[in-house]
Every structure is written in C-alpha cells, then in structure tokens.
C-alpha cells in the first residue's frame, strides 16, 4: 500500500491505530497487506511502512495523537470537529498533537502541541455547528456518551 492508499484508508476509517491492538484498525498491517507478528520494524516491508507513515504524519489532514489507550493514533480531519465538540470526554494528553522530527543525527524528537492550540479556526467553527448527538455518533466506540 502506498501513501495515497494509506491516506484513503485513514479517511475511510476516520481513526486508526498506527500499530497497537485496539478498537481501531492498525495502519501498519494495512500497509503491509497482512497481519504483523512482533514489531513492524522487523517486517520485510518495514522500510515501506516507515516511508508511508512519515508521509501521513506530515499531512495537514492527519492528527497524530494518543487518543486510544495512550497509543499513537491517526485521526482524519473529517473527525476533528467531533473531537473538538466532545473534548471534555478525553484527557488532555489524548488530544495533544505529536509531530515527530528526525534530526540530522538520526535521533527522533517529538514536538507536542497541547489541545486546543493545534485546532484550526475552521474546525472550531464546524464544531459549534455540530450537535453533541452527531459528534457522539461519529466517534461511537471511542468515547463514552455523557
């Protein structure tokens, strides 16, 4: 699976886990086209998985956070208004945006942006027009209704 197909996968599902098991599909397995036992880094398609993940992480349409059980989660932009509407259902750490930088030395550095600083104005506006019931429906399975 290439980056374009992976983006379509995230758009379709709305919320995906990068590699952890949980209530959302695993993106690494979708990219590999098969279940992965152990770390995806050791998979024969590890380099391809890494390249695709990098492209998606850099997309303005993907929120990288720890929404599900503290695991790295990709959330497509189409669900951001629902997340904003129901922000009180989540711990602030779950909604912190993660941007990963790969330094010249090969080190990975995470840059964190607290919620709601990362939320674009148009998403805030869309959230005000979204009913709580519709937001809960969009995030069904990921939040506990109030």
ChimeraX attribute file (.defattr): number of C-alpha atoms within 10 A of each C-alpha:
attribute: neighborCount
match mode: 1-to-1
recipient: residues
	/A:1	16
	/A:2	14
	/A:3	17
	/A:4	11
	/A:5	13
	/A:6	20
	/A:7	21
	/A:8	12
	/A:9	19
	/A:10	22
	/A:11	19
	/A:12	12
	/A:13	14
	/A:14	20
	/A:15	27
	/A:16	26
	/A:17	25
	/A:18	19
	/A:19	18
	/A:20	19
	/A:21	12
	/A:22	12
	/A:23	13
	/A:24	17
	/A:25	19
	/A:26	21
	/A:27	24
	/A:28	29
	/A:29	17
	/A:30	18
	/A:31	22
	/A:32	18
	/A:33	11
	/A:34	9
	/A:35	12
	/A:36	17
	/A:37	9
	/A:38	8
	/A:39	11
	/A:40	18
	/A:41	14
	/A:42	11
	/A:43	15
	/A:44	11
	/A:45	14
	/A:46	16
	/A:47	13
	/A:48	18
	/A:49	23
	/A:50	14
	/A:51	13
	/A:52	21
	/A:53	20
	/A:54	14
	/A:55	14
	/A:56	19
	/A:57	17
	/A:58	13
	/A:59	13
	/A:60	9
	/A:61	17
	/A:62	23
	/A:63	26
	/A:64	26
	/A:65	22
	/A:66	20
	/A:67	26
	/A:68	22
	/A:69	14
	/A:70	11
	/A:71	16
	/A:72	18
	/A:73	25
	/A:74	26
	/A:75	23
	/A:76	23
	/A:77	19
	/A:78	16
	/A:79	20
	/A:80	22
	/A:81	22
	/A:82	25
	/A:83	23
	/A:84	23
	/A:85	22
	/A:86	21
	/A:87	16
	/A:88	10
	/A:89	14
	/A:90	16
	/A:91	10
	/A:92	14
	/A:93	15
	/A:94	20
	/A:95	22
	/A:96	21
	/A:97	23
	/A:98	19
	/A:99	15
	/A:100	15
	/A:101	13
	/A:102	10
	/A:103	9
	/A:104	7
	/A:105	6
	/A:106	8
	/A:107	9
	/A:108	11
	/A:109	12
	/A:110	12
	/A:111	11
	/A:112	15
	/A:113	16
	/A:114	14
	/A:115	15
	/A:116	14
	/A:117	9
	/A:118	13
	/A:119	16
	/A:120	10
	/A:121	9
	/A:122	9
	/A:123	19
	/A:124	16
	/A:125	12
	/A:126	14
	/A:127	20
	/A:128	13
	/A:129	11
	/A:130	14
	/A:131	13
	/A:132	16
	/A:133	14
	/A:134	12
	/A:135	20
	/A:136	19
	/A:137	14
	/A:138	17
	/A:139	18
	/A:140	11
	/A:141	11
	/A:142	17
	/A:143	17
	/A:144	11
	/A:145	14
	/A:146	9
